[in-house]
Amino acid sequence: MCTMSSTNQFQSIEHILKNSLNDEDYAKVRQVLYGNATPEIEIPTLIQDTAESYDIELKAYSIPALAEQTRPVRAVRIGLFQHQTPLPTNSKISEMHNAMQKLAVKAIHLASNLGVNVFCFQEAWNMPFAFCTREKFPWCEYAEEAEHGPTTKFLQQLAKENNIVIISPILERDGTHSDTIWNTAVVIDNHGNYLGKHRKNHIPRVGDFNESTYYFEGNTGHPVFQTDYGKIAINICYGRHHPLNWLGFGLNGAEIVFNPSATVGDLSEPLWGIEARNAAIANGYFTCAINRVGTEIFENEFTSGNGKPAHKDFGHFYGSSYVTAPNGSRTPGLSRTRNGLLVTEVDLNMCRQAKDTWGFQMTQRLDMYAKLLSEASDHHFVPQIIKK
């Protein structure tokens, strides 16, 4: 059987800090590591009990902004859902889809009961993250059309019923263009309408991330989606390592940028808490980092091209989803080992407040950067190095 495993993993950094420090020291350390406090939102007992019955960790926080005299509060509740693959990886596609949809219904209903306005799944949420295997079948069979595919139709009904914007990262099959496959995030508005899609801009070629065996870099630019709950964008997974990718969404006016991901501890965990947080600070918007959970074990062995023995798993997906505000304050992360829903209430007024405070957008030199980038893109580029 190709089962899931999360053995020998610690729960979270926050859990270790809280259990190792007294309250006063924890508050000081947290202030330095995470910025201003993010007060917990009280979760009704019935909702918390329901989440536990689903084996979903449920956490809720708020990130308040300064009260303004000329603008009303622009409160938005964000829901980030991280989860394990609910069935063994070699399960039939129809069985996997059914199990995923049942899990999605539970998570979205929990989010709705807590007043969530915008809900985001992890990268390729409705399938195993099987791109490590380099096998084309059955994994290519998970691909579906973005606008009219079964997952989008299923979520359109949930979005309308619950008045929630849903971001659904899937493996896309582009039937219009020779059945090409893309790594895509579909945006469904809170009225149940297909709003659009964004294709992953940067494709990794590192470790077991053999994604270019299946799809190449996206061609949708840096779209921002105007919703009833603000202007949102999606920087899919590996794009978080590219600062200019984050910048592109900011230049197009994003107020919240989601980073649905599937990444493992041995490779990226030391970077995880840094990159999305840096992007929020640099670009003056909220960032939402979502990562899947668990260790997915596959039927056939594969190698990593590093001389080490063949293996059947990608490594441990460490969850730890979190939200960061434009002032650098961030929530605690979800568990490294459990399915979890993170609800965060933000005030979008903070985007402009942070820009006014720090002046990063005022002092940036886009004209100078554009000139250098244009020159560096030329085959005959000569770096500006001054020598003796």
C-alpha positions as CSV (number, residue, x, y, z in Angstrom):
1,M,0.0,0.0,0.0
2,C,1.2,3.5,-0.8
3,T,0.2,5.2,2.5
4,M,0.8,8.5,4.3
5,S,3.3,8.9,7.1
6,S,4.2,11.8,9.4
7,T,6.2,9.9,12.0
8,N,9.1,11.4,13.9
9,Q,8.1,14.9,13.1
10,F,7.8,17.7,15.7
11,Q,4.5,19.6,15.9
12,S,5.5,23.2,15.3
13,I,8.1,25.9,16.2
14,E,5.5,27.8,18.2
15,H,4.7,24.7,20.2
16,I,8.3,24.3,21.2
17,L,8.7,27.9,22.1
18,K,5.6,28.0,24.2
19,N,6.6,24.9,26.1
20,S,10.2,26.0,26.6
21,L,9.7,29.6,27.7
22,N,7.7,31.3,30.4
23,D,5.0,33.7,29.2
24,E,7.1,36.9,29.6
25,D,10.0,35.5,27.6
26,Y,7.8,34.0,25.0
27,A,6.1,37.4,24.4
28,K,9.6,39.0,24.0
29,V,10.8,36.3,21.6
30,R,7.6,36.4,19.6
31,Q,7.8,40.2,19.2
32,V,11.2,39.9,17.7
33,L,10.5,36.8,15.5
34,Y,6.9,37.6,14.4
35,G,6.3,41.3,15.0
36,N,3.3,42.8,16.7
37,A,0.9,40.4,18.5
38,T,-1.9,38.8,16.4
39,P,-4.7,38.4,19.0
40,E,-6.6,35.1,18.9
41,I,-10.2,35.1,17.7
42,E,-12.5,33.2,20.0
43,I,-13.8,30.1,18.3
44,P,-17.3,28.9,19.4
45,T,-17.1,25.5,21.2
46,L,-19.4,23.8,18.7
47,I,-17.3,24.8,15.7
48,Q,-14.1,23.8,17.5
49,D,-15.6,20.5,18.4
50,T,-16.7,19.9,14.9
51,A,-13.2,20.7,13.6
52,E,-11.7,18.1,16.0
53,S,-14.2,15.5,14.9
54,Y,-12.9,16.1,11.4
55,D,-9.3,15.9,12.7
56,I,-8.7,19.4,11.4
57,E,-6.6,21.8,13.5
58,L,-8.5,25.1,13.7
59,K,-6.8,28.4,14.6
60,A,-8.1,32.0,14.2
61,Y,-6.2,35.3,14.6
62,S,-6.7,39.0,13.8
63,I,-4.2,41.5,12.5
64,P,-5.7,44.9,13.3
65,A,-4.7,48.1,11.5
66,L,-4.8,51.7,12.9
67,A,-8.2,53.3,13.0
68,E,-8.5,56.0,10.4
69,Q,-10.6,59.2,10.3
70,T,-11.4,59.2,6.6
71,R,-11.7,55.5,5.7
72,P,-13.9,52.8,7.2
73,V,-12.3,49.5,8.3
74,R,-11.9,47.1,5.4
75,A,-12.2,43.8,7.3
76,V,-11.6,40.6,5.4
77,R,-11.4,37.1,6.8
78,I,-9.0,34.8,5.1
79,G,-9.0,31.0,5.3
80,L,-6.0,28.8,4.5
81,F,-6.5,25.1,4.3
82,Q,-3.6,22.6,4.5
83,H,-4.1,18.9,4.3
84,Q,-2.7,15.4,3.7
85,T,-3.7,13.2,0.9
86,P,-6.7,11.4,2.4
87,L,-6.1,8.1,0.6
88,P,-3.1,6.1,-0.4
89,T,-1.4,7.6,-3.5
90,N,-2.2,4.6,-5.7
91,S,-6.0,4.9,-5.1
92,K,-8.3,5.2,-8.1
93,I,-8.6,8.7,-9.3
94,S,-12.4,8.7,-8.8
95,E,-11.9,7.5,-5.2
96,M,-9.3,10.2,-4.5
97,H,-11.5,12.9,-6.0
98,N,-14.5,11.8,-3.9
99,A,-12.3,11.8,-0.7
100,M,-10.8,15.2,-1.5
101,Q,-14.3,16.7,-2.2
102,K,-15.6,15.4,1.1
103,L,-12.6,17.0,2.9
104,A,-13.1,20.2,1.0
105,V,-16.8,20.4,2.0
106,K,-15.8,20.0,5.7
107,A,-13.1,22.7,5.5
108,I,-15.3,25.2,3.6
109,H,-18.2,24.7,5.9
110,L,-15.9,25.3,8.9
111,A,-14.5,28.4,7.2
112,S,-18.0,29.7,6.4
113,N,-19.2,29.2,10.0
114,L,-16.2,31.5,11.1
115,G,-17.1,34.2,8.5
116,V,-14.3,33.5,6.0
117,N,-14.5,35.7,2.9
118,V,-11.6,34.3,0.8
119,F,-10.5,30.6,1.0
120,C,-7.4,29.1,-0.5
121,F,-6.3,25.5,-1.0
122,Q,-2.7,24.3,-1.2
123,E,-1.0,23.7,-4.5
124,A,-2.5,20.8,-6.6
125,W,-4.8,20.3,-3.7
126,N,-7.0,17.5,-5.2
127,M,-4.3,15.0,-6.1
128,P,-1.0,13.5,-4.7
129,F,2.0,15.6,-5.5
130,A,3.4,12.9,-7.7
131,F,5.7,15.0,-10.0
132,C,8.7,13.5,-8.2
133,T,8.0,10.2,-9.9
134,R,8.4,11.4,-13.5
135,E,5.7,8.9,-14.3
136,K,3.1,10.2,-16.8
137,F,0.3,7.8,-15.8
138,P,-1.9,7.9,-14.0
139,W,-0.8,11.4,-12.8
140,C,-1.6,13.2,-16.1
141,E,-5.1,11.9,-15.8
142,Y,-5.7,14.2,-12.9
143,A,-5.5,17.2,-15.2
144,E,-8.8,19.0,-16.0
145,E,-10.0,22.1,-17.6
146,A,-9.8,25.3,-15.5
147,E,-13.1,26.9,-16.3
148,H,-15.4,23.9,-17.0
149,G,-13.6,21.1,-15.2
150,P,-15.3,19.0,-12.5
151,T,-13.4,20.5,-9.6
152,T,-14.3,24.0,-10.6
153,K,-18.0,23.1,-11.1
154,F,-18.0,21.4,-7.7
155,L,-16.4,24.5,-5.9
156,Q,-18.6,27.0,-7.8
157,Q,-21.6,25.6,-5.9
158,L,-19.8,25.8,-2.5
159,A,-18.6,29.3,-3.2
160,K,-22.1,30.5,-4.0
161,E,-23.8,28.7,-1.1
162,N,-21.2,30.1,1.4
163,N,-20.6,33.5,-0.2
164,I,-16.9,32.8,-0.3
165,V,-14.2,33.5,-2.9
166,I,-12.3,30.2,-3.5
167,I,-8.8,29.8,-4.9
168,S,-8.4,26.3,-6.3
169,P,-4.9,25.3,-7.5
170,I,-5.2,22.3,-9.8
171,L,-3.4,20.5,-12.6
172,E,-4.9,22.2,-15.7
173,R,-5.6,20.5,-19.1
174,D,-5.8,23.2,-21.8
175,G,-8.1,21.6,-24.4
176,T,-7.9,24.6,-26.6
177,H,-4.2,24.4,-27.1
178,S,-3.3,20.8,-27.9
179,D,-4.2,19.4,-24.4
180,T,-1.2,21.1,-22.8
181,I,-0.8,20.7,-19.1
182,W,-0.3,23.6,-16.7
183,N,0.1,24.2,-12.9
184,T,-2.8,26.6,-12.4
185,A,-4.8,28.4,-9.7
186,V,-8.5,28.9,-10.5
187,V,-10.3,31.8,-8.9
188,I,-14.1,31.5,-8.2
189,D,-15.9,34.5,-6.9
190,N,-18.3,34.5,-4.0
191,H,-21.3,34.4,-6.4
192,G,-20.1,31.1,-7.8
193,N,-18.7,32.6,-11.0
194,Y,-15.4,31.6,-12.7
195,L,-13.4,34.8,-12.4
196,G,-10.1,33.6,-14.0
197,K,-6.9,31.7,-13.6
198,H,-3.2,32.1,-13.1
199,R,-0.5,29.7,-14.3
200,K,2.6,29.1,-12.2
201,N,5.4,31.4,-13.4
202,H,8.4,29.6,-12.1
203,I,9.0,25.8,-12.4
204,P,11.6,24.2,-10.1
205,R,14.4,21.9,-11.3
206,V,15.8,21.0,-7.9
207,G,15.8,17.8,-5.9
208,D,12.8,15.6,-6.6
209,F,10.8,18.6,-8.0
210,N,10.6,17.1,-11.5
211,E,7.7,19.3,-12.5
212,S,9.1,20.3,-15.9
213,T,8.5,16.7,-16.9
214,Y,4.8,17.6,-16.9
215,Y,4.4,21.4,-17.5
216,F,6.5,24.5,-18.2
217,E,6.5,28.1,-17.0
218,G,3.1,29.8,-17.2
219,N,2.0,32.5,-19.6
220,T,-0.5,34.5,-17.7
221,G,1.8,37.2,-16.3
222,H,0.9,38.6,-12.9
223,P,-2.9,39.0,-12.8
224,V,-4.8,40.5,-9.9
225,F,-8.4,39.6,-9.4
226,Q,-10.9,42.2,-8.2
227,T,-13.3,40.6,-5.8
228,D,-15.9,41.8,-3.4
229,Y,-13.3,41.3,-0.7
230,G,-10.3,43.1,-2.2
231,K,-7.8,42.6,-4.9
232,I,-6.1,39.2,-4.7
233,A,-3.3,37.4,-6.6
234,I,-1.7,34.0,-6.5
235,N,2.1,33.4,-6.5
236,I,2.2,29.6,-6.9
237,C,4.8,27.7,-4.8
238,Y,8.3,28.1,-6.4
239,G,7.5,31.6,-7.4
240,R,8.0,32.7,-3.8
241,H,11.8,32.3,-4.3
242,H,11.7,35.1,-6.9
243,P,11.4,38.6,-5.5
244,L,10.5,40.1,-8.8
245,N,7.6,37.7,-9.1
246,W,6.2,39.1,-5.9
247,L,6.8,42.6,-7.2
248,G,4.8,41.9,-10.3
249,F,1.6,41.3,-8.3
250,G,2.3,44.4,-6.2
251,L,2.7,46.6,-9.2
252,N,-0.7,45.4,-10.5
253,G,-2.3,46.5,-7.3
254,A,-2.7,43.3,-5.2
255,E,-3.8,43.6,-1.6
256,I,-3.5,39.9,-0.7
257,V,-1.2,37.5,-2.4
258,F,-1.6,33.8,-1.8
259,N,1.3,31.3,-2.0
260,P,-0.2,27.8,-2.4
261,S,2.7,25.4,-2.1
262,A,3.9,21.8,-1.8
263,T,7.3,21.8,-0.3
264,V,9.4,19.5,1.9
265,G,11.4,20.0,5.0
266,D,14.8,18.8,3.9
267,L,14.9,21.3,1.1
268,S,13.1,24.5,2.0
269,E,11.9,24.7,5.6
270,P,14.5,27.2,6.8
271,L,13.3,29.6,4.0
272,W,9.6,29.0,4.6
273,G,9.0,31.6,7.4
274,I,11.1,34.2,5.6
275,E,10.1,34.5,2.0
276,A,6.4,35.3,2.1
277,R,7.0,37.5,5.1
278,N,9.7,39.5,3.3
279,A,7.4,39.9,0.3
280,A,4.6,41.3,2.4
281,I,7.0,43.9,3.9
282,A,8.6,44.8,0.6
283,N,5.4,45.1,-1.4
284,G,2.9,46.5,1.1
285,Y,0.4,43.7,0.9
286,F,-0.8,40.7,2.9
287,T,0.8,37.3,2.1
288,C,-0.7,33.9,2.8
289,A,1.7,30.9,2.7
290,I,-0.1,27.5,2.4
291,N,1.8,24.2,2.4
292,R,0.5,20.6,2.3
293,V,1.1,18.1,5.1
294,G,2.4,14.5,5.4
295,T,4.7,12.1,3.6
296,E,3.3,10.7,0.4
297,I,4.6,7.2,-0.5
298,F,4.4,6.0,-4.1
299,E,4.3,2.6,-5.6
300,N,7.5,2.7,-7.6
301,E,11.0,3.8,-6.5
302,F,12.6,6.9,-8.1
303,T,16.0,8.6,-7.8
304,S,17.0,12.2,-7.2
305,G,20.0,12.3,-9.5
306,N,22.3,12.8,-6.5
307,G,23.9,9.4,-6.2
308,K,21.8,8.4,-3.2
309,P,19.6,5.3,-3.1
310,A,16.2,5.2,-4.9
311,H,13.2,5.9,-2.7
312,K,9.4,6.0,-2.7
313,D,8.6,9.2,-1.0
314,F,9.2,12.9,-1.7
315,G,9.9,13.8,1.9
316,H,7.8,15.4,4.6
317,F,5.5,18.2,3.6
318,Y,5.6,20.3,6.7
319,G,2.5,22.4,6.6
320,S,3.1,25.5,8.8
321,S,0.8,27.8,6.9
322,Y,0.7,31.4,8.1
323,V,-0.4,34.9,7.2
324,T,1.8,38.0,7.2
325,A,0.7,41.7,7.2
326,P,2.4,44.6,5.3
327,N,4.0,45.8,8.6
328,G,5.8,42.4,9.0
329,S,3.5,41.0,11.7
330,R,2.6,37.4,11.1
331,T,0.4,34.8,12.7
332,P,1.7,31.6,14.3
333,G,1.9,28.8,11.8
334,L,-0.3,25.8,11.7
335,S,0.9,22.3,12.6
336,R,3.7,20.6,10.7
337,T,1.8,17.3,10.9
338,R,-2.0,17.8,10.9
339,N,-4.7,19.0,8.5
340,G,-5.5,22.5,9.5
341,L,-7.6,25.6,8.8
342,L,-6.1,29.0,9.6
343,V,-8.6,31.9,9.8
344,T,-7.2,35.4,9.9
345,E,-9.1,38.6,10.0
346,V,-7.2,41.5,8.4
347,D,-7.9,45.2,7.7
348,L,-6.9,46.0,4.1
349,N,-6.3,49.6,5.2
350,M,-3.0,48.4,6.5
351,C,-1.6,48.1,3.0
352,R,-1.6,51.9,2.5
353,Q,-0.7,52.6,6.1
354,A,2.5,50.5,5.7
355,K,3.4,52.2,2.4
356,D,2.9,55.6,4.1
357,T,5.1,54.6,7.1
358,W,8.0,53.0,5.3
359,G,7.9,54.7,1.9
360,F,9.2,51.7,0.0
361,Q,7.1,52.3,-3.0
362,M,7.9,56.0,-3.0
363,T,11.7,55.4,-2.8
364,Q,11.9,52.4,-5.2
365,R,13.7,53.1,-8.5
366,L,11.7,51.2,-11.1
367,D,13.2,53.2,-13.9
368,M,16.7,52.3,-12.8
369,Y,15.8,48.7,-12.3
370,A,14.0,48.5,-15.6
371,K,17.1,49.8,-17.4
372,L,19.4,47.3,-15.7
373,L,17.0,44.4,-16.3
374,S,16.7,45.3,-20.0
375,E,20.4,45.4,-20.4
376,A,20.9,42.2,-18.5
377,S,18.4,40.5,-20.7
378,D,20.6,41.3,-23.8
379,H,23.0,38.6,-25.0
380,H,25.8,41.2,-25.1
381,F,25.3,42.4,-21.6
382,V,28.5,43.5,-19.7
383,P,28.2,43.7,-15.9
384,Q,29.1,47.0,-14.3
385,I,32.2,45.9,-12.4
386,I,34.8,48.5,-11.6
387,K,38.4,47.2,-11.6
388,K,41.7,48.6,-10.6
